[in-house]
Amino acid sequence: MGDIMAINVNDIKNLREETGAGVIEVKAALDAVGGDYEKAKAELLQKVGAKAAKKSDRVTKDGLIHSYIHAGGKVGALVYVACETDFVAKTEAFQKLCSEIALQVSAGDYANVEELANDDYIREPGKKIQDLINEVIAKVGEKIEIRKFVKIKVGED
């Protein structure tokens, strides 16, 4: 019985980290699907997307400019990720998101923000960049959006 409880506790912890949902919400999702981790994750991510959609009409007047340099200084990216307040811009979750988006930009070739947002996250294929953003929106409670980005490569004009 102890092993089953440990697995459930780990599932709850992992689902909280992956979706930004609270303990009670995660436990309810796991209970609703008989403990199936992937089904619970899908249900929670759907709820996270709905929460993000409710914030879509808010104004993002703060944020960060973040850089990422790769391949021995041969490729770099600058991203402007916007949020509603300076308080959220200073959080670890928001700063990590900015870093991950800058990494994504340096690894891919995107024509616009929409194309970037709809691409698979390089660290977790099957998860979109917008899903990553939605998870942070659920954690911090503010609208977040990618405003601008640029990728620069040595040898390109």
ZADO-1210 file (C-alpha; in nm, 4 decimals, padded with zeros to 6 digits):
<atoms>
<atom x="00.0000" y="00.0000" z="00.0000" code="MET" pos="1"/>
<atom x="00.2892" y="00.2373" z="00.0728" code="GLY" pos="2"/>
<atom x="00.4202" y="00.2074" z="-00.2853" code="ASP" pos="3"/>
<atom x="00.0830" y="00.2982" z="-00.4365" code="ILE" pos="4"/>
<atom x="00.0640" y="00.6068" z="-00.2168" code="MET" pos="5"/>
<atom x="00.4182" y="00.7116" z="-00.3136" code="ALA" pos="6"/>
<atom x="00.3351" y="00.6800" z="-00.6835" code="ILE" pos="7"/>
<atom x="00.0239" y="00.8944" z="-00.6376" code="ASN" pos="8"/>
<atom x="00.2194" y="01.1575" z="-00.4468" code="VAL" pos="9"/>
<atom x="00.4827" y="01.1645" z="-00.7214" code="ASN" pos="10"/>
<atom x="00.2114" y="01.1860" z="-00.9873" code="ASP" pos="11"/>
<atom x="00.0537" y="01.4789" z="-00.8049" code="ILE" pos="12"/>
<atom x="00.3889" y="01.6550" z="-00.7698" code="LYS" pos="13"/>
<atom x="00.4814" y="01.5964" z="-01.1350" code="ASN" pos="14"/>
<atom x="00.1410" y="01.7033" z="-01.2676" code="LEU" pos="15"/>
<atom x="00.1563" y="02.0218" z="-01.0601" code="ARG" pos="16"/>
<atom x="00.4966" y="02.1044" z="-01.2099" code="GLU" pos="17"/>
<atom x="00.3881" y="02.0231" z="-01.5656" code="GLU" pos="18"/>
<atom x="00.0517" y="02.2009" z="-01.5625" code="THR" pos="19"/>
<atom x="00.0672" y="02.4673" z="-01.2917" code="GLY" pos="20"/>
<atom x="-00.2536" y="02.3296" z="-01.1377" code="ALA" pos="21"/>
<atom x="-00.3099" y="02.3178" z="-00.7620" code="GLY" pos="22"/>
<atom x="-00.2891" y="02.0032" z="-00.5481" code="VAL" pos="23"/>
<atom x="-00.6662" y="01.9679" z="-00.5103" code="ILE" pos="24"/>
<atom x="-00.7238" y="02.0198" z="-00.8830" code="GLU" pos="25"/>
<atom x="-00.4554" y="01.7607" z="-00.9694" code="VAL" pos="26"/>
<atom x="-00.5918" y="01.5064" z="-00.7213" code="LYS" pos="27"/>
<atom x="-00.9458" y="01.5543" z="-00.8571" code="ALA" pos="28"/>
<atom x="-00.8230" y="01.5052" z="-01.2146" code="ALA" pos="29"/>
<atom x="-00.6356" y="01.1853" z="-01.1202" code="LEU" pos="30"/>
<atom x="-00.9398" y="01.0536" z="-00.9316" code="ASP" pos="31"/>
<atom x="-01.1673" y="01.1310" z="-01.2284" code="ALA" pos="32"/>
<atom x="-00.9559" y="00.9191" z="-01.4650" code="VAL" pos="33"/>
<atom x="-00.8766" y="00.6352" z="-01.2270" code="GLY" pos="34"/>
<atom x="-00.5166" y="00.7437" z="-01.1720" code="GLY" pos="35"/>
<atom x="-00.4216" y="00.7520" z="-01.5427" code="ASP" pos="36"/>
<atom x="-00.1385" y="01.0073" z="-01.5498" code="TYR" pos="37"/>
<atom x="-00.1574" y="01.0979" z="-01.9203" code="GLU" pos="38"/>
<atom x="-00.5366" y="01.1384" z="-01.9190" code="LYS" pos="39"/>
<atom x="-00.5163" y="01.3566" z="-01.6077" code="ALA" pos="40"/>
<atom x="-00.2406" y="01.5657" z="-01.7676" code="LYS" pos="41"/>
<atom x="-00.4475" y="01.6164" z="-02.0843" code="ALA" pos="42"/>
<atom x="-00.7518" y="01.7224" z="-01.8793" code="GLU" pos="43"/>
<atom x="-00.5468" y="01.9646" z="-01.6693" code="LEU" pos="44"/>
<atom x="-00.3755" y="02.1171" z="-01.9744" code="LEU" pos="45"/>
<atom x="-00.7160" y="02.1721" z="-02.1326" code="GLN" pos="46"/>
<atom x="-00.8250" y="02.3605" z="-01.8188" code="LYS" pos="47"/>
<atom x="-00.5010" y="02.5614" z="-01.8256" code="VAL" pos="48"/>
<atom x="-00.5766" y="02.6639" z="-02.1855" code="GLY" pos="49"/>
<atom x="-00.9269" y="02.7737" z="-02.0838" code="ALA" pos="50"/>
<atom x="-00.7838" y="02.9839" z="-01.7991" code="LYS" pos="51"/>
<atom x="-00.5388" y="03.1464" z="-02.0403" code="ALA" pos="52"/>
<atom x="-00.8194" y="03.2245" z="-02.2866" code="ALA" pos="53"/>
<atom x="-01.0081" y="03.4125" z="-02.0128" code="LYS" pos="54"/>
<atom x="-00.7089" y="03.6444" z="-01.9756" code="LYS" pos="55"/>
<atom x="-00.6701" y="03.7100" z="-02.3503" code="SER" pos="56"/>
<atom x="-00.8293" y="04.0564" z="-02.3447" code="ASP" pos="57"/>
<atom x="-00.5969" y="04.1899" z="-02.0745" code="ARG" pos="58"/>
<atom x="-00.3220" y="04.4421" z="-02.1536" code="VAL" pos="59"/>
<atom x="00.0429" y="04.3368" z="-02.1295" code="THR" pos="60"/>
<atom x="00.2397" y="04.6484" z="-02.0411" code="LYS" pos="61"/>
<atom x="00.5501" y="04.4936" z="-01.8849" code="ASP" pos="62"/>
<atom x="00.7795" y="04.1990" z="-01.9562" code="GLY" pos="63"/>
<atom x="01.1391" y="04.1151" z="-02.0381" code="LEU" pos="64"/>
<atom x="01.3840" y="04.1168" z="-02.3235" code="ILE" pos="65"/>
<atom x="01.5812" y="03.7934" z="-02.3034" code="HIS" pos="66"/>
<atom x="01.8784" y="03.6698" z="-02.5045" code="SER" pos="67"/>
<atom x="02.0210" y="03.3295" z="-02.5822" code="TYR" pos="68"/>
<atom x="02.3541" y="03.2628" z="-02.7532" code="ILE" pos="69"/>
<atom x="02.4301" y="02.9145" z="-02.8929" code="HIS" pos="70"/>
<atom x="02.6910" y="02.7224" z="-03.0930" code="ALA" pos="71"/>
<atom x="02.9986" y="02.9034" z="-02.9645" code="GLY" pos="72"/>
<atom x="02.8587" y="03.2447" z="-03.0423" code="GLY" pos="73"/>
<atom x="02.7470" y="03.1574" z="-03.3963" code="LYS" pos="74"/>
<atom x="02.3693" y="03.1771" z="-03.3356" code="VAL" pos="75"/>
<atom x="02.1721" y="03.4028" z="-03.1056" code="GLY" pos="76"/>
<atom x="01.8186" y="03.5129" z="-03.0336" code="ALA" pos="77"/>
<atom x="01.6491" y="03.8072" z="-02.8649" code="LEU" pos="78"/>
<atom x="01.2878" y="03.7766" z="-02.7509" code="VAL" pos="79"/>
<atom x="01.0443" y="04.0257" z="-02.6026" code="TYR" pos="80"/>
<atom x="00.7947" y="03.8389" z="-02.3861" code="VAL" pos="81"/>
<atom x="00.5245" y="04.0590" z="-02.2354" code="ALA" pos="82"/>
<atom x="00.3216" y="04.0234" z="-01.9165" code="CYS" pos="83"/>
<atom x="00.0915" y="04.2530" z="-01.7200" code="GLU" pos="84"/>
<atom x="00.3131" y="04.3580" z="-01.4274" code="THR" pos="85"/>
<atom x="00.6737" y="04.4011" z="-01.3222" code="ASP" pos="86"/>
<atom x="00.6021" y="04.1669" z="-01.0305" code="PHE" pos="87"/>
<atom x="00.5390" y="03.8736" z="-01.2670" code="VAL" pos="88"/>
<atom x="00.8304" y="03.9734" z="-01.4930" code="ALA" pos="89"/>
<atom x="01.0591" y="03.9186" z="-01.1924" code="LYS" pos="90"/>
<atom x="00.9297" y="03.5682" z="-01.1119" code="THR" pos="91"/>
<atom x="01.1421" y="03.2616" z="-01.1734" code="GLU" pos="92"/>
<atom x="00.8639" y="03.0984" z="-01.3777" code="ALA" pos="93"/>
<atom x="00.8397" y="03.3949" z="-01.6180" code="PHE" pos="94"/>
<atom x="01.2158" y="03.4303" z="-01.6546" code="GLN" pos="95"/>
<atom x="01.2528" y="03.0576" z="-01.7260" code="LYS" pos="96"/>
<atom x="00.9776" y="03.0857" z="-01.9885" code="LEU" pos="97"/>
<atom x="01.1638" y="03.3735" z="-02.1574" code="CYS" pos="98"/>
<atom x="01.4809" y="03.1662" z="-02.1592" code="SER" pos="99"/>
<atom x="01.3052" y="02.8657" z="-02.3133" code="GLU" pos="100"/>
<atom x="01.1425" y="03.0801" z="-02.5828" code="ILE" pos="101"/>
<atom x="01.4786" y="03.2402" z="-02.6706" code="ALA" pos="102"/>
<atom x="01.6339" y="02.8919" z="-02.6935" code="LEU" pos="103"/>
<atom x="01.3482" y="02.7825" z="-02.9206" code="GLN" pos="104"/>
<atom x="01.3976" y="03.0834" z="-03.1485" code="VAL" pos="105"/>
<atom x="01.7700" y="03.0145" z="-03.1806" code="SER" pos="106"/>
<atom x="01.7003" y="02.6527" z="-03.2785" code="ALA" pos="107"/>
<atom x="01.4299" y="02.7161" z="-03.5368" code="GLY" pos="108"/>
<atom x="01.3340" y="02.9394" z="-03.8265" code="ASP" pos="109"/>
<atom x="01.0075" y="03.1254" z="-03.7727" code="TYR" pos="110"/>
<atom x="00.8349" y="03.3800" z="-03.9951" code="ALA" pos="111"/>
<atom x="00.6222" y="03.5281" z="-03.7148" code="ASN" pos="112"/>
<atom x="00.5075" y="03.4956" z="-03.3526" code="VAL" pos="113"/>
<atom x="00.2092" y="03.2762" z="-03.4438" code="GLU" pos="114"/>
<atom x="00.4326" y="03.0233" z="-03.6189" code="GLU" pos="115"/>
<atom x="00.6646" y="03.0151" z="-03.3159" code="LEU" pos="116"/>
<atom x="00.3763" y="02.9734" z="-03.0699" code="ALA" pos="117"/>
<atom x="00.2332" y="02.6822" z="-03.2683" code="ASN" pos="118"/>
<atom x="00.5630" y="02.4941" z="-03.3033" code="ASP" pos="119"/>
<atom x="00.6542" y="02.1918" z="-03.0919" code="ASP" pos="120"/>
<atom x="00.8652" y="02.2762" z="-02.7877" code="TYR" pos="121"/>
<atom x="01.2129" y="02.1343" z="-02.8575" code="ILE" pos="122"/>
<atom x="01.2499" y="01.9927" z="-02.5065" code="ARG" pos="123"/>
<atom x="00.9131" y="01.8147" z="-02.5170" code="GLU" pos="124"/>
<atom x="00.7819" y="01.7204" z="-02.8625" code="PRO" pos="125"/>
<atom x="00.4039" y="01.7113" z="-02.8695" code="GLY" pos="126"/>
<atom x="00.3820" y="02.0182" z="-02.6457" code="LYS" pos="127"/>
<atom x="00.3452" y="02.3491" z="-02.8273" code="LYS" pos="128"/>
<atom x="00.5213" y="02.6701" z="-02.7235" code="ILE" pos="129"/>
<atom x="00.1731" y="02.8137" z="-02.6575" code="GLN" pos="130"/>
<atom x="00.1101" y="02.5253" z="-02.4140" code="ASP" pos="131"/>
<atom x="00.4292" y="02.6228" z="-02.2317" code="LEU" pos="132"/>
<atom x="00.3084" y="02.9837" z="-02.2156" code="ILE" pos="133"/>
<atom x="-00.0364" y="02.8722" z="-02.0940" code="ASN" pos="134"/>
<atom x="00.1222" y="02.6747" z="-01.8095" code="GLU" pos="135"/>
<atom x="00.3044" y="02.9850" z="-01.6877" code="VAL" pos="136"/>
<atom x="-00.0146" y="03.1925" z="-01.7264" code="ILE" pos="137"/>
<atom x="-00.1866" y="02.9430" z="-01.4955" code="ALA" pos="138"/>
<atom x="00.0970" y="02.9687" z="-01.2416" code="LYS" pos="139"/>
<atom x="00.1294" y="03.3486" z="-01.2332" code="VAL" pos="140"/>
<atom x="-00.2284" y="03.4521" z="-01.3103" code="GLY" pos="141"/>
<atom x="-00.1452" y="03.7063" z="-01.5805" code="GLU" pos="142"/>
<atom x="-00.1681" y="03.7276" z="-01.9569" code="LYS" pos="143"/>
<atom x="00.1661" y="03.6502" z="-02.1234" code="ILE" pos="144"/>
<atom x="00.2475" y="03.6887" z="-02.4903" code="GLU" pos="145"/>
<atom x="00.5469" y="03.6838" z="-02.7199" code="ILE" pos="146"/>
<atom x="00.5662" y="04.0312" z="-02.8720" code="ARG" pos="147"/>
<atom x="00.8810" y="04.0159" z="-03.0874" code="LYS" pos="148"/>
<atom x="01.1803" y="03.8000" z="-03.1594" code="PHE" pos="149"/>
<atom x="01.4881" y="03.8026" z="-03.3782" code="VAL" pos="150"/>
<atom x="01.7380" y="03.5305" z="-03.4646" code="LYS" pos="151"/>
<atom x="02.0878" y="03.6206" z="-03.5749" code="ILE" pos="152"/>
<atom x="02.3372" y="03.3783" z="-03.7350" code="LYS" pos="153"/>
<atom x="02.6978" y="03.4383" z="-03.8300" code="VAL" pos="154"/>
<atom x="02.7260" y="03.4403" z="-04.2080" code="GLY" pos="155"/>
<atom x="02.3708" y="03.5653" z="-04.2709" code="GLU" pos="156"/>
<atom x="02.2831" y="03.9206" z="-04.3671" code="ASP" pos="157"/>
</atoms>
